Amino acid sequence: MPVKLIPTDPNQQEDKPEALLLHDDTKFAAGKIAFFQYLALIILCILLSGFWQLQVQDPTYYQNRAERNRIRTVPIPGARGKILDRDNRVIVDNHSSFSLLLSRINLKPEHLDSICEGLDLDCDDLRERLRRYDRTRPKYEPIVIKEELTPSEIAFVEAHRGQDTFPEMELIHEQRRLYARDGLAAHVIGYTGEVSEEELNTAEFARYKQGDVIGKAGVERYYNDVLMGVDGQRRVIVDNMGRVRQVIDNKEAVPGKSIQLTIDLDLQAVAELSLENRKGALVALDPRNGEILAMASRPSYDPNKFAGRIRSREWSEIISNPDKPLLNRGIQAQLAPGSTFKPIVAMAALEAGVVDDHTTAHCSGGATYYGRFTACHAKKGHGAVSLNRALAQSCDVYFYYAGDRLGIDRIAEYAERTGLGKRTGVDLPGEAEGIVPSTRWKIRHQRQKWYAGETISVAIGQGALTVTPIQLAYSIGGLALDGVWFRPHLLRQPAPSAEEPRHATVDANHLRLVMNGMYSVVNEGGTAARSALPGIEFCGKTGTAQVISKEAAKKMEVVIKDNGWFVGFAPRENPEIVAAAVVEEGEHGTVAAQIVRDVIKSYFDKRARQRRETSLALAAPAAPVTAQP
């Protein structure tokens, strides 16, 4: 039977049975349903896990986080106490200012560049500060990013906060430090600044936290715990944009306590003006109680630059300055004292019986010791000199003789007895010790024996001997007070704890001989005759100290001028004021003598004026009393 071929359409698919198609649809739908079932199960597990954490595992933690998102704490900085002089005149005050807080919870990183541009901030520095805070402080604590906002900066913040552009910004009102202009008493007062990470790791500042403003130098640092206030806080309710909706409560800040210093602003101003355009220092104190009346160091700096956040460029300029403006030369400049050391050598020689008031030495312009000729500052010599004339004319040969007979260890013993070679204990950070050389000192520090020829240099205040101006004033002041030394201090009120003075047994006749010699320096044709004060028994001693030897200067082909020193007190009996000054590269002690003279004259002029005012007040007739009806 023939087969009949039926033509087929290639595009036409063979029809499937209806039951088979229904089976495929059901299988596909079941797969989708299973997928969504598993997805719903996973989501449910995640939600249950979160619910478990929120409600069971750690509900307090998440409740606190939610509360912090709703309640913001704004710090209210406590003002530091004022610093007053001995007459209750304000040296350091506070003034109102605005600072900018940055809320790290609401911070959007993309806003930082615009904020830095609007407030003239270094963005790299700000980002580093934020990273440092993130490592050390909770996220909800805001950070102060700029102090002392200018009117234009305040306007920028207010304008952008009003537009809700930068909800992370918050203005706070606070009291900032206001220091005297031109750096008056800058080295005594010091300055404040934000505590650093290095300082937080020290015992002194361990109780503070990142962002706290502390005293960095001077009185600000030494009495930081007294001056520093206690911060308060304001709790407010904010919305999700960071806008304040309600104030919950205020905890008022507690201001720090004010302190009164022993500094006399009148004497301080005279000292600083006398040192203007010079490198040097002056320290004046009352030897009867140790009160520091003036302490000036030049060059100086402006502490107001540190009251806010000092710019990196300005800080680099200060610390790279070769004149070291941050150095308090009054307590930190360790320099050879030159001939101002001779009264101490004279006292040691008298006490040791090496010389007496009749001992003379012949000065022909120098003397030879241990095979080396050592010159006197007077090239033609002084002829035959006794102790009094040796002090008045500062004859080196006489003290070569006395020092050689004393020996270095006896010189060191008496120098240390007067307070040299160790800190005075003044209430300022960073005081230097100075150096009083001896055989033991050289073995310990240089691993060498002491040579007798070295004693000749020390006897005239040269060689390895170094002192600070405060040590020299303290040392000579105690000798002038018959061997009684009161610790120098700056705090007057609240009164420092009573401290017994240090005593040393010295022969009164020997003291009289040395003090008479210092009187002759100023009043009887001595080296400081131009500094005499009519009507005031002003005593003192000049000193000229080489920085390097003349031989070394020649080899280096440089000209380095000598340092000029002077230490003086008044009156001769029961002195009320003693002052020591050094002028670096001043060449002669007479330059320093004029500075000390000006300060001591100002002291007695002020006392005379106060006596006149008191007398006039007592002599004024009492106001008539009007009878009441």
Secondary structure, DSSP 8 states (H G I E B T S, - for coil): ---------TT------HHHHHHHHHHHHHHHHHHHHHHHHHHHHHHHHHHHIIIII-HHHHHHHHHHHHEEEEEE------EE-TTS-EEEEEEEEEEEEE-SSS--GGGHHHHHHHHT--HHHHHHHHHHHHHHS-TTS-EEEE-S--HHHHHHHHHHHHTTS-TTEEEEEEEEEE--GGGTTHHHH--EEE--HHHHTSSTTTT--TT-EEE-SHHHHHTHHHH--B-EEEEEEE-TT--EEEEEEEE--B----EEES--HHHHHHHHHHTTTS-EEEEEE-TTT-BEEEEEEES---THHHHS---HHHHHHHHT-TT-TT--HHHH--B--GGGGHHHHHHHHHHTTS--TT--EEESSEEEETTEEEE-SSTT--EEE-HHHHHHHT-HHHHHHHHHHH-HHHHHHHHHHTTTTS----SSTT----B---HHHHHHHHSS---HHHHHHHTTT-TT-BB-HHHHHHHHHHHHTTSEE---B-EEES-------EE----HHHHHHHHHHHHHHHHSS-TTGGG--TTS--EEEEEEE-SS-HHHHHHHT-----EEEEEEEESSSS-SEEEEEEETT--SHHHHHHHHHHHHHHHHHHHHHHHHHHHHHHHS---------
